[in-house]
Amino acid sequence: MAKDNNLWNWSDSELEAQIESIAKETGGQWTFTEEYDRKRVIEYIKKFHVWAAENVEETKSYIDKIKAEQPKLETRKVVFHSIGEFDIPYVFVGHNGLAFYIPKEVEVDVPLYILQSCIKDAVEDRMFPYTTHTGEILWKIRKVQRYPYSFVG
């Protein structure tokens, strides 16, 4: 869209693009069906801007209504603790293609679906060698806590 508010300074291609975007924004409610005439196109765009300004309040109330209908995201306060001096200062969680870095040693509100991923990842499998009574060295898999956590409140 052209940056100049004076439509007479816009090129024909910019005016045509504006007409197309108006039709898309309004779902075809506003379409320019006449033959291209620069003066009529500019009058049409100006009429649309007046109409849009009058309907801003309707749009805002509609957006507020949609926001009110959306369910609140359930969260839980939690603190992830560090295990040692060389531990990384955050917990990394990947969920549905999104990455989250949750700081350690800080009380944070975490959405429940992210918290479930954190708890699932809080334990990992590690292999440890152990010696049998015959002296044979074997490997055993044990569950080890990657990072401790505490629920607050």
Residue pairs with C-beta under 8 A, 6 or more apart in sequence:
1 14
1 17
1 18
1 21
2 9
2 10
2 11
2 14
2 18
4 10
7 15
7 42
7 45
7 46
8 42
10 18
12 36
12 38
15 38
15 41
15 42
15 45
16 36
16 41
18 45
19 32
19 41
19 44
19 45
22 30
22 32
22 45
22 48
23 30
23 31
23 32
30 48
30 51
32 41
32 44
34 40
73 111
74 111
74 112
75 109
75 110
75 111
75 112
76 109
76 110
76 112
76 115
76 151
77 107
77 108
77 109
77 110
77 151
77 152
77 153
78 107
78 108
78 110
78 115
78 118
78 149
78 150
78 151
78 152
79 104
79 105
79 106
79 107
79 108
79 149
79 150
79 152
80 91
80 102
80 103
80 104
80 105
80 118
80 147
80 148
80 149
81 104
81 105
81 147
81 148
81 149
81 150
82 89
82 104
82 105
82 147
83 147
83 148
87 104
87 147
88 104
89 103
89 104
89 105
90 101
90 102
90 103
90 104
91 101
91 102
91 104
91 118
91 121
91 147
92 99
92 100
92 101
92 102
93 99
93 100
93 102
93 114
93 117
93 118
93 121
94 100
94 117
95 113
95 114
95 117
100 114
102 108
102 110
102 114
102 118
104 147
107 152
110 118
118 149
119 149
121 146
122 145
122 146
122 147
122 148
122 149
123 143
123 144
123 145
123 146
124 143
124 144
124 146
125 141
125 142
125 143
125 144
126 141
126 142
126 144
127 139
127 140
127 141
128 139
128 140
128 141
128 142
129 137
129 138
129 139
129 140
130 137
130 138
130 139
130 140
131 137
131 138
132 138
